[in-house]
Structure formats: C-alpha cells, structure tokens
C-alpha cells in the first residue's frame, strides 16, 4: 500500500485525474461483507481457560480488547474469505494501535490446519500474541473440531486428547525454542542417540528411491521421558524448505515437524529410517542409499568431499556444503547400531598378535592445549563412556551449528582419552591410558633405550626431509641452521635429548599427535587401536596389552626389548613377559652364540595343540602361561643388543613361515591413502572416522574368511557365529575344533572328533 500512496501523491502533484491503484480497482470484484460473524462469548473463553489452552491473565486481555472494539462499534474478530486453500482460515482482528502491520486498525491472522500453524504479522511463527489468542477464541466457538483432530499428512489423521492440545498451546504461549538450549539439548541428543539404525537394513530401504514423503512428522505420540502416559503436542512445523539429498537428485520443498511434551518439555524430531531417509539437522536430509555409497567411498580411500563433487558434476545440481554432508554421514554412522567387536571370526582371543604404529595418521593438536590430568588420576578410563561421548558429539552436530557453542565436543586430555578394544577381547570397560606418564616422569634406568630408539626413528624421518625443511626445523628449535645436512641433523639429534625440543621436532616431522597404534592378529584383523597424543613409546602398546582379557602368548613388535622391559617394570608382581623377560631362551653366552649361528630352534608345541593340563592363568586357546616379545624379521636389525638375537621369530618352527608379521604394515599401506582427508579433521572427528573405517575393514576381512570357509567345507554346511563372534557350523555336527595352521581355532558343533584345516590366510 505504500507504493500505491506514493503513486496517488505523484498523480495529485502532477494535476492528473484521481488515481486508483489496482488494489482499489479489485474491490469491485470482492464479495459482499459477511454479516453472520458471531459475537464472541465469555463462556467459551472460560472453557478454554479451564481446558488450559491459556491462563486467566490472557483471558482478561481478550475481554479488555472486546470491550475496546465494542466502544468504537466494530467487531472484535471477523472470518474473512480471501481465497486460498480450504485448509487455511483468515480472521480479521481489531487492533487499536496503528502500526506498519495494522494501518487500517485490523490485523489479519491466519491458521493453516494442514501444517498446524498460526501466523500473525506482529509476531514470529512460534511466538504467541493477543491477535492469535483472539483468533483461537473465534475458531474454538465456531469450529471446535479443529481443536480435536490434527491433520498430520495429506492422507492421514491423528487424534489428540485435550491434554495434548494443552501441551501444544503451552508451547506456543511460551514461545518454545527449537533447537533447544541446555539442559533440554543434552536430553534430546541422548534420546536421538538411542534411536539406533539397524546394521542390516532391508534392501528396499537402502535402494535408490524417488518417492520420499514430503511431510516428515515424528512417529512418537507418547513422551518417552515421563513416567506416565503423557501424550505429545500436535506437530509443529520446523521448516517447509528442507532438502533430501540423494545419489542422483536434490528433492526440495520438504516439510519437517517436531512435537513437544507439556510435562517435561522434551522435544521430539523426525528420526526414522523406515522411509529410506536420515535426518541430519531438519533442513538437510540424506537418503540411506547415499549413506551406504559414502561408506563404500571411504573404504576405497576417497574423501567424501571428492565424492560429493563428482555427484554434483554428474547430476548437474548444487549439493549442500561438503562439510555438512560429511557431518551428516558422521551422524548416520553414530546412530547405526555398530557393535565394533574388533574381533576375528577365527581367532577369538588371539594367541599371536602383531603391533605397529601408523605414524602418519595424525590430527592437529598443539601440545600446550592438552588438559592436564587431575592429581588423583590413576591411568584408568572407561572406554564405553569415552567412545559414547565421541558418538554423542557426532549426533549433536545436527542441533548445534557452532563448534565453540557445542557442549558435546570431546577435546583431547590425558584423563579423558581412551583406546578402543573389542568388548569380547578387553578385560573390562576400564582400560589403561598412561600417556600422562610421558610428561616429566623420571625414567627407570632400564627404560633409557626407550627414548633413544624413538630418537633413532625420528632421525630417520628427518633424513627424508628436504634441506630447506631441515633448516627451518633448526631455526624453530633455536639452533644454528648453517652447515651441511648431516651437521644439522646431528645438532637436532643432540637437541632432542631435551623433551620440549623433542616434542617440537616430532610435531614438525610427524604432525601434532603421536600417530595410531594398532594390535592385529595374523589374519590382519584389528583387535585394538590407540590414538596417541604424544610421541610413540612402548608404553602405548603396553596399555593395549594390559587391557586385554587374555595376554597373548606371542607379541611381535619392532621394539620388542623395550616393550618387554617397560611392561615388566609396570607389573613387577606378575612379570607379564616371562620366562627370560620375553626371550625364547635364557640369555647365556652359549645360547646367544648358537642363535646367532642359526643352530638352535625353540619349539612351542602348544601353539598348535593345546596343553593337556593348562598352566595356571594360561591362555584359553593354548593353555600356556608363557609370553614372548619377539621381533618380526623386517625389524630384527633395529636392535644393537646382542641378547635380542633370542627374540627372532625364525627360531620358532611353529611360527616361521606361518605367522604373517607384516599384516600391520599391509594395513597401514591402505590407511596411508586416507591421510589426505583424515589428517585435516579435528581430533574427535579423526578418531571417530578412523575407528569406523577399521570396523568396516574388519567386517570385510571376516566376510572374506567366511566365504573361504564355505568354499573349503562345502555349501551344504551352514556357518554361523557363536556368542564370542567365532565361526561355528550350524548343521550336522556338534563339537569340532578346527585349527588353522596360523594358530587360530574355530569352534564347530560336530561329533567328537578333531580335524585340521591347512590355510595360508
């Protein structure tokens, strides 16, 4: 109307004929004014107060407005027909004060019964005002059924009892906020996290779909947080412009809704998987087909950002930001009911383990930003609680857009940082994490070689740097940067005796964090993973071994001597690595000479046949309580101690040629292809995605093993998994133990017999 007035003034100033705008001209075609508008009754208003649609103070305001309208001789509220769908009701409400939304003394209030929404130009969509209250008074008097039945979709209806309507009205009156703030935010995140997505979804749900529903309403009708049967409110519109991202298209114009509980204030949003949709933040939704595609993309070492860019070029549409799609995928994986067993289908509790460090798998994290542990911290942390907090952070990104404002962010600290070991393999939910002991802790004289060997490895990495990088490193450490390459490296090596200088060099060469330590069985299945905050040492692998339910009989590590020394010092009562401090023989001069000349063999028959009489605290598979720390054949030259010749794998006939000591290196060759996107993530995202990738990697290895078993045993026998996750036969047989030549056993229900399978997995 402002433009119409401007045009009329312009016409008058120009001495033109009286000007009529198109609004005035359209009045000719308007229907006659309705004269059947009822007088709003106070009894109806009292009934609404009694049913708790609003309180008595709001009733008094309505009656005061009615008196004002009567004094000036105009109706308080009129039902207006201005076109539009039949689901919309328009009411003209009297307003005494003139403003930009009521220049004619009336305000047009709209009620849409399809999406259950009131609109008034003086207030926000979910904010209550006196005009909306008068409109509800009017409709409650002439159409009370609108306040009983609520239309949820175009084809279905849900009935709500009066207390549900009360809940909805209270939320409207209070101007309920979505997404909520604390503490309701925390309650909502925990509830969403409990709505797990099955691991094995039906094929029709994860297949390419195009006919997704356009109105996404929570399925809950009763509050799950209240003790009584408290019904939820009518659906409240969050947005009508949400998008569903699929593998080939962007579906726009989708409406998402939420519901409220009037008793506890809990908010429920749409979070169902049966429609083939995963809701991330109520504005961006992704199809489950796309989620599975992104999972397989990561398993082939492709970044999600690259995959989204390919999809954009393929379908010719602009997708949401790559960061949003990435967090939507994290949200999906966090809500999927993964067991993260980290267990081999043949090994169960592994007899032989291979350990190594993925030193290039790091995340940015200044050492100074790590929170110091409390004085009473004992090096123990609850692994379930920690990893649940990491998953909750992934879920919270759908409700909290800002990293700084997110109360669920997991920041690295020595006392709240845990490795992951499968639930069947770890001793309990409380595991060891003693990285805080790396800080200014006096070393036992027997552990001095621990630091020296780490410096040797770090020096090897410095040798691979370009000359300019070496000079820059010297300048950063405050030492002379002039001279030859070897001069600079020798200065850096000497400087690394200082712990702070060592950390500075490590951060430059390897990144801020200390890499990813893994424990695998000879089948190359990962049993444990630890994300180091500081430089690697045998302490990290000792944490993993001491947290396992059954200590492995044979441990292959590239610094076996340091591992055995450190572990025995930490557990002097039990001496985990014994006999001979984890060596195969007593380190006498004769044994060292014979082993160096390859004239001695040490047979460990319990690796293939369990001891008839198990040792006390013996391993459940072998029955032996002996534990050895050995070098794999590719790292035997790392040691300078002549006694370490008694730690060679080739001295054991049962291990030589059968134990794949390079399975960890083979795993890392694939993980290195992920560094270009994993190393760019923040710490919590890095460890969440790394564990998830390793979980799917383990599943792939186990599936391949089961397929090979089927080919070997024949398709007539059905292979199943027992409670420990081991493969068992489900038909014909009752108790057979299949023993693989790489020292893994598979329990098979069969008749009382024992047979051998030869495998070179």
Number of C-alpha atoms within 10 A of each C-alpha: 9 8 9 15 13 11 15 18 14 13 15 13 9 9 9 10 9 9 15 14 13 9 10 10 10 10 9 8 7 10 9 6 10 10 8 8 15 14 13 20 12 14 10 14 25 16 12 20 17 12 14 17 24 19 15 15 9 18 20 12 14 20 17 12 20 20 13 17 18 12 9 9 9 12 17 27 26 23 20 16 15 11 9 9 9 10 12 18 20 19 24 20 24 23 21 14 12 11 11 10 15 17 13 13 14 20 20 22 24 19 20 15 18 15 23 18 16 22 20 21 14 19 13 12 15 21 18 22 17 18 27 24 19 27 26 23 23 25 18 18 18 13 11 13 11 14 17 16 16 21 19 22 15 10 6 8 11 12 13 17 13 16 17 22 23 22 24 22 19 21 22 21 19 11 15 17 12 13 18 17 12 10 8 15 19 15 14 20 19 14 16 17 20 11 14 18 20 12 12 9 14 11 9 12 16 21 15 16 17 12 9 14 13 18 19 24 23 17 13 15 20 17 23 16 15 14 7 10 11 19 24 29 29 30 24 21 19 19 14 17 14 20 22 21 22 21 20 16 17 17 18 14 14 20 20 26 22 24 29 26 26 22 14 12 18 20 23 24 25 21 21 17 18 14 17 23 25 28 24 24 23 26 17 20 21 23 25 27 21 21 22 15 16 22 17 14 15 17 19 12 17 17 19 20 17 13 15 20 14 12 18 17 10 12 13 11 12 13 18 14 11 15 11 18 22 16 19 24 24 23 24 22 23 23 22 17 16 15 10 18 20 27 28 27 27 25 24 22 26 26 25 25 30 28 27 20 25 20 19 18 25 27 25 15 19 13 16 7 10 13 13 13 14 9 6 6 12 13 18 18 21 18 23 16 13 17 19 13 16 19 22 22 24 26 26 25 22 20 18 19 12 9 10 8 9 14 14 19 20 20 15 20 16 22 20 18 24 26 26 26 30 18 19 18 21 23 16 15 16 16 24 22 27 20 21 18 13 15 11 9 8 8 12 10 7 11 16 11 14 20 19 14 16 17 18 13 11 19 19 12 13 22 13 11 12 10 14 11 14 22 21 13 21 20 13 14 18 11 14 13 21 11 9 10 15 10 13 20 20 12 14 23 20 13 18 22 13 10 14 15 18 22 18 18 25 22 20 16 20 19 22 22 26 26 22 23 23 26 25 25 31 25 26 24 26 28 30 27 26 24 27 25 24 22 22 23 22 22 20 25 24 20 20 25 24 19 24 22 16 20 27 27 26 21 26 27 24 23 25 26 24 21 25 24 22 21 21 18 16 14 12 9 8 10 17 26 26 18 15 14 20 27 23 27 19 15 17 9 11 10 18 19 17 14 21 16 10 12 10 16 14 15 13 15 13 17 22 18 13 15 15 9 9 16 14 9 12 19 22 15 24 22 20 22 20 22 26 23 30 29 27 24 16 10 15 19 12 14 16 9 8 12 20 23 27 27 24 22 24 18 19 17 14 20 21 14 13 16 23 21 28 18 21 25 16 11 18 20 12 13 19 15 14 20 17 13 15 21 17 13 16 15 21 20 21 20 24 18 18 18 19 20 19 21 21 18 18 23 19 14 18 21 13 12 18 17 13 14 17 15 10 11 13 10 11 9 15 14 19 15 16 14 7 15 17 21 26 25 21 16 14 11 15 16 15 18 18 20 21 20 19 24 23 23 24 19 20 23 16 17 11 10 11 12 9 11 13 10 13 12 14
